[in-house]
Amino acid sequence: MMRIVELVPEAEFTDLGKLKNFYVDTIIQSLSTMGYVAEHVDQSEYYSYETKIIVNTNAPGVVVDQVISDPGNRVKEAFCVLVK
């Protein structure tokens, strides 16, 4: 199932590409460690997906939400919110 995570930068001039790559790697690695299948679906060529991270995973939404809410998986420049 596709899970959509919205990246919310704290500062206006944050490098979104760098933050997005960090969160994609963190989400995929965390879910894989928990035994779930997860892969990033890259839609970065579309402007409307600039701050969205799309993950194809068999993990329930609550697990994805726990991963992105874990303080150990956050950086001070941004946080993530599970959209779907």
C-alpha positions as CSV (number, residue, x, y, z in Angstrom):
1,M,0.0,0.0,0.0
2,M,1.2,3.5,-0.8
3,R,1.9,5.7,2.3
4,I,2.4,9.4,1.7
5,V,4.5,11.4,4.2
6,E,4.5,15.2,4.0
7,L,7.9,16.8,4.7
8,V,7.4,20.0,6.7
9,P,10.6,22.2,6.7
10,E,11.1,24.4,9.7
11,A,13.0,27.1,7.8
12,E,12.1,28.7,4.5
13,F,15.5,28.2,2.8
14,T,16.1,24.6,3.7
15,D,17.6,22.1,1.2
16,L,14.6,20.0,0.6
17,G,16.4,17.5,-1.5
18,K,18.9,16.7,1.3
19,L,16.2,16.5,3.9
20,K,14.0,14.3,1.7
21,N,16.8,11.9,1.1
22,F,17.5,11.7,4.8
23,Y,13.9,10.9,5.7
24,V,13.5,8.5,2.8
25,D,16.6,6.5,3.9
26,T,15.5,6.6,7.5
27,I,11.9,5.5,6.8
28,I,13.0,2.6,4.5
29,Q,15.7,1.4,6.9
30,S,13.5,1.6,10.0
31,L,10.6,-0.3,8.3
32,S,13.0,-2.9,6.9
33,T,14.6,-3.4,10.3
34,M,11.1,-4.1,11.7
35,G,10.5,-6.7,9.0
36,Y,8.3,-4.8,6.6
37,V,8.9,-4.4,2.9
38,A,9.4,-0.8,1.9
39,E,10.5,1.0,-1.2
40,H,10.6,4.7,-2.2
41,V,8.4,5.7,-5.1
42,D,10.2,8.7,-6.7
43,Q,7.8,11.4,-7.9
44,S,10.3,14.3,-7.5
45,E,10.1,15.4,-11.1
46,Y,6.6,16.8,-10.3
47,Y,6.5,20.1,-8.4
48,S,3.5,19.1,-6.3
49,Y,5.5,16.2,-4.9
50,E,8.5,18.3,-3.9
51,T,7.7,17.8,-0.2
52,K,6.0,14.5,-0.3
53,I,7.7,11.1,0.4
54,I,5.8,8.2,-1.2
55,V,6.6,4.8,0.2
56,N,5.2,1.5,-1.1
57,T,5.1,-0.7,2.0
58,N,3.1,-3.5,3.7
59,A,3.5,-1.7,7.1
60,P,0.3,-0.3,8.6
61,G,-0.1,3.4,8.8
62,V,0.3,3.4,12.6
63,V,3.8,1.9,12.2
64,V,4.9,4.4,9.6
65,D,3.6,7.2,11.9
66,Q,5.6,5.8,14.8
67,V,8.8,5.7,12.6
68,I,8.4,9.4,11.5
69,S,7.4,10.5,15.0
70,D,10.4,8.9,16.7
71,P,12.6,11.7,18.0
72,G,15.7,9.7,17.1
73,N,14.6,9.8,13.4
74,R,14.2,13.6,13.3
75,V,16.4,16.4,12.3
76,K,16.0,20.0,13.5
77,E,15.4,21.4,10.1
78,A,12.1,19.5,9.4
79,F,9.5,17.1,10.6
80,C,7.2,14.7,8.8
81,V,3.5,14.1,8.9
82,L,1.7,10.9,7.7
83,V,-0.9,12.1,5.1
84,K,-2.2,8.7,3.9
